[in-house]
Amino acid sequence: MTEVQMNISATTLIGDKVHNLQGENLGDIKELMIDTLDGSVSYAVLDFGGFLGIGNKLFAVPWQALRVDPENKELVLDIDKERLKSAEGFDQDDWPDFADPAIASRLHQAYGIDA
C-alpha cells in the first residue's frame, strides 16, 4: 500500500475511533499533543474503556504508532486489546509530563517506536 501525505485538521481527528489490526475498537482520540519546537504531533491521547466516561483510562500513544485509514475515517493502532488494558495509562486529572525524556522513552518503547 502506498502512503499518501495528507493534511487534516486536529478537530477532524478528535473523537475519531481507533481500532487495532483485528478490527477491535480501542477507544477514541481525546486530544493531540503538539511538539511546540517543530509543530509536529507527538502523541494522540486515546480514551479507552469505561462506560459513559466512568472507569476509562487515557493512553499517550506516539503519533508514529498510529496509521490513518482515510477510507474508514479511523485510526489504526497495532496493539492487542488485552495488552492495551494492562499498558501504562493515566487519569483525566493526572496527565504525565510529556516533555520528560524518561516518560517519552517509556511510551515509545511500549508501542515499539524508536525515540
C-alpha positions as CSV (number, residue, x, y, z in Angstrom):
1,M,0.0,0.0,0.0
2,T,1.4,3.4,-1.0
3,E,1.4,6.1,1.7
4,V,-0.1,9.4,0.7
5,Q,0.7,12.6,2.5
6,M,-2.4,14.2,3.9
7,N,-3.0,17.4,5.8
8,I,-6.0,17.2,8.1
9,S,-7.2,19.3,11.0
10,A,-6.8,18.3,14.6
11,T,-10.5,18.7,15.2
12,T,-11.1,16.2,12.4
13,L,-9.2,13.6,14.5
14,I,-10.5,14.4,17.9
15,G,-13.3,11.9,18.7
16,D,-12.2,9.5,15.9
17,K,-12.4,5.8,16.6
18,V,-9.2,3.8,17.0
19,H,-9.1,0.1,16.0
20,N,-6.4,-2.5,16.1
21,L,-5.4,-4.7,13.2
22,Q,-8.0,-7.3,14.3
23,G,-10.8,-4.6,13.9
24,E,-11.4,-4.3,17.7
25,N,-12.4,-0.9,18.9
26,L,-9.7,0.5,21.2
27,G,-11.5,3.8,22.0
28,D,-11.3,7.3,20.6
29,I,-8.9,10.2,20.3
30,K,-9.4,12.6,23.1
31,E,-6.6,15.0,22.4
32,L,-3.5,15.6,20.3
33,M,-0.2,16.7,21.9
34,I,1.8,19.1,19.7
35,D,5.6,19.5,19.9
36,T,6.0,23.3,20.1
37,L,9.5,23.2,18.8
38,D,8.7,21.7,15.4
39,G,4.9,21.8,15.2
40,S,4.5,18.0,14.8
41,V,2.0,15.8,16.6
42,S,3.9,14.0,19.3
43,Y,1.1,11.9,20.9
44,A,-2.5,11.1,20.4
45,V,-4.3,10.7,23.7
46,L,-6.5,7.6,23.5
47,D,-9.6,7.3,25.7
48,F,-10.1,3.6,26.4
49,G,-12.6,1.6,28.4
50,G,-15.1,2.6,31.0
51,F,-18.8,3.4,30.4
52,L,-20.1,6.9,29.9
53,G,-16.8,8.3,30.9
54,I,-16.6,6.3,34.2
55,G,-13.7,3.9,34.7
56,N,-12.0,4.9,31.5
57,K,-8.2,5.2,31.2
58,L,-6.2,7.5,29.0
59,F,-3.1,6.5,27.0
60,A,-0.5,8.7,25.3
61,V,0.2,6.9,22.0
62,P,3.2,8.1,20.0
63,W,1.8,9.5,16.7
64,Q,4.2,7.3,14.7
65,A,2.4,4.2,16.1
66,L,-0.9,5.2,14.5
67,R,-1.9,4.9,10.9
68,V,-4.7,7.0,9.4
69,D,-7.3,5.0,7.5
70,P,-9.0,7.7,5.3
71,E,-11.4,5.2,3.7
72,N,-12.9,4.2,7.1
73,K,-12.3,7.6,8.8
74,E,-10.5,6.0,11.7
75,L,-7.0,5.4,13.1
76,V,-5.3,2.0,13.4
77,L,-3.0,1.0,16.2
78,D,-1.1,-2.3,16.0
79,I,-1.7,-3.5,19.6
80,D,-3.7,-6.3,21.2
81,K,-6.7,-5.1,23.1
82,E,-5.6,-7.1,26.2
83,R,-2.1,-5.6,26.1
84,L,-3.6,-2.1,25.9
85,K,-5.7,-2.8,29.0
86,S,-2.5,-3.6,31.0
87,A,-0.4,-0.8,29.5
88,E,0.6,2.3,31.4
89,G,-2.1,4.9,31.3
90,F,-3.2,7.9,33.2
91,D,-6.3,9.6,34.6
92,Q,-8.1,12.7,33.3
93,D,-6.9,14.6,36.3
94,D,-3.3,13.5,36.4
95,W,-1.6,13.9,33.0
96,P,2.1,13.0,32.6
97,D,4.8,15.5,31.7
98,F,5.2,14.6,28.0
99,A,8.4,16.7,27.8
100,D,10.1,14.4,30.4
101,P,12.6,12.3,28.4
102,A,12.1,9.2,30.7
103,I,8.4,9.3,30.1
104,A,8.8,9.8,26.4
105,S,11.3,6.9,26.2
106,R,8.9,4.6,28.1
107,L,6.0,5.5,25.9
108,H,7.9,5.0,22.7
109,Q,9.3,1.6,23.9
110,A,5.8,0.4,24.9
111,Y,4.5,1.0,21.4
112,G,7.6,-0.3,19.6
113,I,8.7,3.1,18.3
114,D,12.3,4.4,18.2
115,A,12.5,7.6,20.3
